[in-house]
Amino acid sequence: MNDFVSTYLLPALLMVGQSLLLLVTLLLTVVLAWRVRRGAAALLLPYLAWVCFASFLNLQIVQLNPGMDGVAGSGAAVRVQL
């Protein structure tokens, strides 16, 4: 496996995937807890909002760094033409 891919791309994709998995399981927990005890589910709502915000930020980091996908050149050197 390419060192660049294993060093930069996979951690970024795993970061986004882990955030989305946390978001889905937390949403499911809130929905199920709402049926049993609404107060407990209400206490999870600020955490759900924070996880949504953090997931959005993580996704933006990945989207705003298009050169981190390993496709655009080797990245070993930057050539400046004078």
GIMOQUI-V407059 format. One record per pair of residues at least 24 apart in sequence whose ideal C-beta (glycine too) atoms are under 8 Angstrom apart, sorted by the first residue. I is the first residue (numbers start at 1). J is the second residue. D is the distance in whole Angstrom. If there is no record, write none. Layout:
# GIMOQUI-V407059
<<I,J,D> <I,J,D>>
This chain:
# GIMOQUI-V407059
<<2,70,6> <4,70,5> <4,74,8> <4,75,6> <5,70,5> <8,68,5> <8,70,7> <9,68,6> <9,69,6> <9,70,5> <12,61,7> <12,62,5> <12,65,8> <12,68,6> <13,62,8> <15,58,5> <15,62,8> <16,55,8> <16,58,6> <16,59,6> <16,62,6> <19,51,7> <19,54,6> <19,55,4> <19,58,5> <19,59,8> <20,55,6> <22,51,6> <22,55,8> <23,48,8> <23,51,5> <23,52,6> <23,55,5> <26,51,6>>
